[in-house]
Amino acid sequence: MKSILHTIATTATLAASLAVPTAQAQNLKPGQYEYSTVTEVFGMKIPVNFKQCVTQKDVDTNSAYANQQGSEGCTPPEVKRKGSNITIQYTCSKPRMRGEGTGTVTEDTFTMDMRVTQFDDSSDMKGRVVQTSLSANRLGDCSK
């Protein structure tokens, strides 16, 4: 059960911050964003919602989009952008799993659909697929 919760937590953490912009790509406008994620595992849907202030520095350094350090035991995500389209891949060693996702970024929103497959032989999650959908919408300026 502990590995199931770790997989869900790792997937949700990475999914909540995934899109890395490039010079030609569409970037988020700084401001207050509301993030909504839904992670599905074993037929259960687990929603997580939170708000975050995204600054211009966050956009410029990609911290508004991606946890560049990765989660514990995971590589930083490899993100590719073409216009407003995003693709992402990452791997984790504990538990052993691979994540892939696609999404879009506009000035005021971004969305991502992730698929994570676990390969850990010592886990009851081996071969299981965890799917997470993420959306973020700009609410306005950040409160000071």
C-alpha positions in Angstrom: 0.0 0.0 0.0 2.9 2.3 0.8 4.2 2.0 -2.8 0.8 2.7 -4.2 0.6 6.0 -2.2 4.1 6.9 -3.2 3.3 6.3 -6.9 0.2 8.4 -6.7 2.0 11.2 -4.8 5.0 11.2 -7.2 2.7 11.2 -10.2 0.5 14.1 -8.9 3.6 16.1 -7.9 5.2 15.8 -11.3 2.0 16.3 -13.1 1.2 19.5 -11.2 4.2 21.3 -12.8 5.2 20.0 -16.2 5.4 22.4 -19.1 8.8 24.0 -19.9 8.6 26.9 -22.4 11.1 27.8 -25.2 11.6 31.1 -26.9 9.1 30.2 -29.8 6.6 28.5 -27.5 3.5 30.0 -26.0 4.2 31.0 -22.4 1.8 31.5 -19.4 1.2 35.1 -18.4 2.2 35.7 -14.8 -0.6 35.8 -12.2 -2.7 33.7 -9.8 -3.5 30.2 -11.2 -5.9 27.6 -10.1 -4.6 24.0 -10.7 -6.8 21.0 -10.9 -5.5 17.5 -11.2 -7.4 14.2 -11.3 -5.3 11.0 -10.8 -6.9 7.7 -11.7 -5.6 4.4 -10.2 -7.4 1.1 -9.6 -10.6 2.7 -11.0 -10.6 5.5 -8.4 -10.3 9.1 -9.3 -8.4 11.3 -6.8 -8.8 15.1 -7.3 -6.2 17.6 -6.1 -6.8 21.4 -6.4 -4.6 24.2 -5.4 -3.8 27.8 -6.3 -0.3 29.2 -7.0 1.1 32.7 -7.9 3.2 32.5 -11.0 5.7 35.3 -11.4 7.6 36.4 -14.4 10.7 34.9 -12.8 8.9 31.6 -12.5 8.0 31.7 -16.2 11.6 32.8 -17.2 13.2 30.0 -15.1 10.6 27.4 -15.9 9.7 26.9 -12.2 6.1 27.8 -13.1 6.0 24.8 -15.3 8.3 22.0 -14.2 10.0 20.7 -11.1 13.5 20.7 -12.6 14.9 18.7 -9.7 12.3 16.0 -10.2 10.7 14.3 -7.3 12.9 12.1 -5.0 14.2 9.3 -7.1 13.1 10.8 -10.3 15.0 12.4 -13.2 14.1 16.0 -14.0 11.4 15.9 -16.7 12.5 16.0 -20.4 10.1 18.5 -22.0 9.8 19.3 -25.6 7.8 22.2 -26.9 6.6 23.0 -30.4 4.4 26.1 -30.4 1.7 25.6 -27.8 2.2 21.8 -27.7 4.1 20.0 -24.9 5.5 16.5 -24.6 7.2 15.2 -21.5 9.0 12.1 -20.3 10.7 11.2 -17.0 11.8 8.1 -15.1 11.9 7.2 -11.4 14.1 4.7 -9.7 12.1 4.2 -6.4 9.6 3.0 -7.4 10.8 2.2 -10.9 8.4 3.9 -13.3 8.2 5.9 -16.5 5.9 8.9 -17.1 4.9 10.3 -20.5 2.5 13.2 -21.2 1.2 15.6 -23.7 -0.5 19.0 -23.3 -1.0 22.5 -24.4 -0.1 26.0 -23.1 -1.9 29.3 -23.9 -1.3 32.7 -22.3 -3.9 32.0 -19.5 -4.1 28.2 -19.3 -2.3 24.9 -19.6 -3.4 21.3 -19.7 -1.5 18.0 -19.5 -2.5 14.4 -19.7 0.0 12.0 -18.1 0.4 8.3 -18.2 2.7 6.6 -15.7 3.7 2.9 -15.8 5.3 1.2 -12.9 8.0 -1.5 -13.4 9.0 -2.2 -9.8 9.2 -6.0 -9.4 8.8 -5.8 -5.6 5.5 -3.8 -5.8 1.9 -4.7 -6.2 1.8 -1.8 -8.7 4.0 -3.6 -11.3 2.6 -3.0 -14.7 -0.1 -0.7 -13.4 -0.9 2.5 -15.3 -1.7 5.6 -13.4 -3.3 8.4 -15.4 -3.4 12.0 -14.4 -5.1 15.0 -16.1 -4.0 18.5 -15.1 -5.5 21.9 -16.0 -4.4 25.3 -14.8 -6.4 28.5 -15.4 -5.3 32.1 -14.7 -7.6 33.8 -12.2 -6.0 37.3 -12.4 -3.1 39.1 -10.8 -1.4 37.7 -7.7 -2.4 39.3 -4.5 0.4 41.1 -2.7 
